[in-house]
Amino acid sequence: MKLTPQSAGLVAAVTSAASFSTSGAFVKPLLEAGWSPAAAVTARAFSAGLLLLPVVLLSLRGRWHAVWRGRWRLLAMGLLAVAITQLAYFAAIRRVPVATALLIEFLAPLLLVLWVWVTSRRLPRPAVLLGSVLAIGGLILVIGPGALQAVDPVGLALAFVAAIGCAVYFAVAGRPTDGLPPVALAGIGLLIGGVVLGLTGVTGLVPMKAVLGDVTLFGSSVPWWVPLTVVSVFGTAIAYATGIFGSNRLGSRLGSFVGLLEVVFASILAWLVVGEQLTPLQMLGGVLILAGIAAVPAETPPPVPSEAAEPAIRPEFVVTPAGQDPLIG
């Protein structure tokens, strides 16, 4: 049976959420062994970009003009969606609980809805508002109501910066490809992000420390490159590539709501791997997130501009004519 573009996008977006959910389990052993967060995310992003590079080159087939036309999307993906989001998140969890930082970061779908509401001056459809309420309510239950207890203003602000970066990721991914394959956006964006993250460490802006020894992974001692390889392949390269592909076909709004499944998959993974119990509230939260995703209608993708047309020099995900924004639906 042949999948429709929207069905293929949904499969890719769910795959991305499941892949992203593995990140914590495989980055944690590196952090416990003495790696600094900046070193771990730099190695993760740059390694994933290198892994995708052969696929990127094959997909482009020498069409470097598509890379030039998509330069603003690539910079936004690398600088904002990868580098700044990672730095802000790890800086936030030094001041507030991880659950609090996650809860704020995953407000990204709501930020996209609010952005379109403000810029277009059009109230979102009732189905979008209902889906937002259900999904965010479910997110609170899955992560835990205790996440709302943090009060450190700097930590909350940093987590909110990470949420903006996450929203940028879905906004950039949901724009028309204009000849730039999704895997190229993922691979080149990760390389840019990895380089920027590395420069922050080299210049001393953030601590950069890597311990190249054995680490403990699920109770066994393994070389440091084992968890790094897993998180680079599954939690980063596959996660970003499938996420961008999915959002490009579903649109930024629905793609971002499907992305909330990451916390559900992470909870299930913790239950299966380390024996953490799933509480009834978490199960109810998962159901509410699914209900919120189901309530949000898919978007009608905007027309893809001709490859011959040179877009204006601006970030492509920011300016859209009022009344034509695909996030309204």
Order of alpha helices (4+ residues) and beta strands (2+ residues): alpha-alpha-alpha-alpha-alpha-alpha-alpha-alpha-alpha-alpha-alpha-beta-beta-alpha-alpha-alpha-alpha-alpha
